[in-house]
């Protein structure tokens, strides 16, 4: 059975690398509404260019901001 995670962000969240649905059986959803998700390096949704893997969804709602350096 796939592992799944749903995350709601409504404040500031910072990290180096962001991953949504990265592993082969992973299913992930991140909803950013009224908050900021700041990634200082990379953001991977559903794996990366070398190893496409799981399923990832990123939803950016009203007053939501996602940044990747």
C-alpha positions as CSV (number, residue, x, y, z in Angstrom):
1,X,0.0,0.0,0.0
2,X,1.4,3.5,-0.8
3,X,2.4,5.7,2.0
4,X,0.6,9.0,1.9
5,X,0.8,12.4,3.5
6,X,-1.2,15.6,3.3
7,X,0.3,18.8,4.7
8,X,-1.4,22.1,5.1
9,X,0.8,25.2,5.4
10,X,-0.6,28.4,6.6
11,X,2.6,30.0,8.1
12,X,6.3,30.2,7.2
13,X,8.0,26.8,6.6
14,X,11.7,26.7,5.5
15,X,13.9,23.8,4.5
16,X,16.9,23.0,2.2
17,X,15.2,20.5,-0.1
18,X,11.5,19.9,-0.4
19,X,10.1,16.5,-1.3
20,X,6.5,15.6,-2.2
21,X,5.8,11.9,-3.2
22,X,9.5,11.2,-3.6
23,X,9.8,7.5,-2.9
24,X,8.3,4.9,-5.3
25,X,5.3,4.1,-3.2
26,X,4.9,7.7,-1.9
27,X,1.8,9.8,-2.5
28,X,1.9,13.3,-1.1
29,X,-0.1,16.5,-1.2
30,X,0.9,19.9,0.1
31,X,-1.5,22.8,0.2
32,X,-0.1,26.3,0.8
33,X,-2.7,28.9,1.6
34,X,-2.0,32.1,3.4
35,X,1.5,31.0,4.2
36,X,5.0,30.6,2.7
37,X,7.0,27.5,1.9
38,X,10.6,28.5,1.3
39,X,13.0,25.9,-0.2
40,X,16.7,27.0,-0.1
41,X,17.8,24.5,-2.7
42,X,15.4,22.2,-4.6
43,X,11.8,21.2,-4.6
44,X,11.0,17.7,-5.9
45,X,7.4,16.7,-6.8
46,X,7.0,13.0,-7.6
47,X,10.7,12.2,-7.6
48,X,13.5,14.0,-9.4
49,X,14.7,14.2,-13.0
50,X,16.9,11.1,-12.6
51,X,14.5,8.9,-10.6
52,X,10.9,9.8,-11.2
53,X,9.1,7.9,-8.3
54,X,5.9,8.5,-6.5
55,X,3.0,10.9,-7.0
56,X,3.1,14.4,-5.7
57,X,0.7,17.4,-5.8
58,X,1.4,21.0,-4.8
59,X,-1.6,23.3,-4.5
60,X,-1.0,27.0,-4.0
61,X,-4.1,28.9,-2.8
62,X,-5.0,32.4,-1.9
63,X,-2.1,34.4,-0.4
64,X,0.1,31.2,-0.7
65,X,3.7,31.5,-1.8
66,X,6.3,28.8,-2.6
67,X,9.8,29.8,-3.4
68,X,12.8,27.7,-4.6
69,X,16.3,29.2,-4.7
